[in-house]
Amino acid sequence: MTARQKIEQLTNAWYGYVTFSAIASLFKDGIPGLFSIIWAAMGLCFSLFITWFIGRRLLAKSSLTRFLLLLVTGIGSIFGTIGAGKMALTFVRTWELGMLGAAAFLGIAVYMHVRSFRTLVDSSVRAYFD
């Protein structure tokens, strides 16, 4: 698989994650109202635009974008893992199902950050930016 294909595959995975996040946030407090649906749709559109923009910058071989994403995904992976662990421990203490759901959702976010980091440090992707 070429570096370009890996970046495109990562961008497509982020499209799916952003869409899943918007739907999950819409139903986190029960059945949504009209304004909740409108705000979720606006948030989804904004997130999809940001994902598209970053994906295009990576495909255009922007080293600055890659560097910033390495910082964000590295920090996000570390602190997200700590946060998910704390939420899981809180769930064990309180037995609140909502806390378990939040920990699982944060775990998915950590997975996406780690996947992004691994893709950006891959040897073929690194060579693509040189």
C-alpha positions, -999 to 999 in steps of 0.1 A, spaced: 0 0 0 14 34 -9 17 63 14 -10 82 -4 -34 53 0 -26 51 37 -33 88 42 -66 84 22 -76 54 43 -68 73 75 -89 102 63 -118 79 55 -116 64 90 -118 98 105 -149 106 84 -165 75 99 -154 84 134 -167 119 132 -200 107 119 -203 81 146 -194 108 172 -221 131 160 -247 104 161 -236 92 195 -236 128 210 -271 133 196 -285 104 216 -264 107 247 -292 124 267 -321 105 253 -344 113 223 -332 145 207 -352 176 201 -352 198 170 -325 221 182 -303 192 192 -306 178 158 -297 211 141 -267 216 164 -255 180 158 -258 185 120 -239 217 122 -212 201 143 -210 172 119 -206 195 89 -179 214 107 -160 182 117 -163 168 82 -149 200 68 -119 200 92 -113 163 84 -114 170 47 -91 200 50 -65 181 71 -67 152 47 -61 174 17 -32 191 34 -16 157 42 -21 146 6 -4 179 -5 26 169 15 24 196 41 51 188 67 37 214 91 3 196 91 20 163 97 41 177 125 11 193 142 -9 161 139 20 141 154 19 164 184 -19 163 187 -22 126 183 7 118 206 -7 140 234 -42 128 227 -32 92 229 -14 97 263 -40 118 280 -69 99 264 -56 66 278 -52 82 312 -88 95 310 -103 63 299 -85 44 327 -98 69 353 -133 66 339 -131 28 339 -120 29 376 -148 53 384 -172 29 368 -159 0 390 -165 22 421 -199 36 412 -214 11 388 -228 39 366 -235 26 331 -231 61 316 -195 62 329 -187 29 312 -202 43 279 -181 74 282 -149 53 289 -157 32 258 -163 63 237 -130 77 249 -113 44 242 -124 47 206 -110 82 204 -77 69 217 -77 42 191 -82 68 164 -53 89 177 -30 59 180 -40 48 145 -32 83 131 1 84 149 12 50 136 2 60 101 21 93 103 53 77 115 51 48 90 83 47 69 65 50 36 44 80 48 76 96 63 93 92 29 62 107 12 68 140 30 105 142 22 
